[in-house]
Amino acid sequence: MTILSAQPVRDVWASLERALHQRRPVHIAYHDRQRLVCPHALGWKNHRPMLLAYQADGLTSTGTADPHKRWRCMFIDEIDNVGPADPTMPWRTADNYNPSRPFNVIDHVAVAIGLDEVS
């Protein structure tokens, strides 16, 4: 089931892509949870736009604190809003990120942070 976003999908995608290129965290609302995420890849899964992000803060259904388990795959048409984070917020990632095949969750990767860009 597709849930219509408060922002048009193209605007959400553009905001996420900008954050990805600038390596800036963003605040999003996804499944009624506020999250701070660092976008790492954008593409499509089963013909739906998808985000792979590292969740740096906020609410989650898993409640995990393990840095290797903070990866979130989110359908972009289910993201309610994207907003800028405080510019002093650090970019976050984990050493298990694979830009060549982001966790096998995105069928077609449109844009992703490369290994040389991951700190």
N, C-alpha and C positions, 0 to 999 in steps of 0.2 A: 504494500500500500504506500503510495506516495503522499506525503504531507506537504501542503503548500507552505513555503517559507514566507515570513513577514517581509523579507527582502527578495527581489527577483533572483533566480538562480544565477543569472549572468553577473549580477552585482556581487553576490556572495563569492562566486568563483574569482572575479577580478580582485576583490579585497584579499582573498586567501593567496592568490598568486602574487600580488604585490608584497604581502608579508613574507612569503616564501623567498622571493628574490632579495628582499631587504634583510632577511633573517631577523624578523621581528615577531615576538609573540602577539597573539590577538585574543580578545575575549569573544567567546561564542556562547550561544544558547543552543543546546542539543538535547533532545528528549527531556525537556524541562529541567535541565541541569546547567548551571553556569560553569564554564570551564575556561582556563587559560591554556591555550595550545600554541605549539610551534609547528606550523605547516612544513611538511617535508616532501610531499608528493601529491599531485593532482592527476586524475585520469578518470577512467570509466570502469565500472564493474557491472556486467550484465546490462550494458547500454545506459547506465545511470551514472551521473557525475559523482566521483568519490574523492575524499580527502584522506590522506594518511598523515597523522599529526602526533607529536609527542605532547602528552598532557602534562604541563608543568604545575598546574594548580587547579583547584576547583573540585566540584562534585563529580563522582563517578559511581557506577553501579558496583564495581569490583572493590573499591576501597583499598587497592593495593598501593604500597609505598615502594615496591621493588622497582628501581630505575629501568630495568629491562622489560617491565610489564606495563609501562605507561603509554604504550602505543595504542592509538585509537584510529579505527577506520570508520569514517562517517559519510553517509550519503549527503551530498551537498543540498539536495532538495528537502532535507530534514533539519538543516541548520536554520534556526529562526533568525538570528542576527549575528553580525560580525562587527566588532568594534575594536579600536586601537587599544593596546595596553600602554601602561606607563612606559615612556621611552627608556627608562633606566632598568626595566625588567630584562634580565639576561635571557639570551637564546638558550634553549635546552635541547639535548638529544641524548642518545645512548649509543654505546659502541656496537650494538647489534643491528644498527641501521644498514641496509643494503640498497643503495640507490639503483643498482642494475635491475633488481626485481624486488620492489618494496613489499616484502612479506607475502608475496604471491596473492595479494588481496586485490590488486588493481589489474584488470585484464589488459588495459591499454594505458600506459603512462604518457601523459601529455607534457608534464614538467616535473622535475624532481631535483632536489639538492644533490650534487655529486659528492663523491668521497673526498675530493680535494677541498670541498667547502665545509665539511663537518669538523667541528672542533671537539 
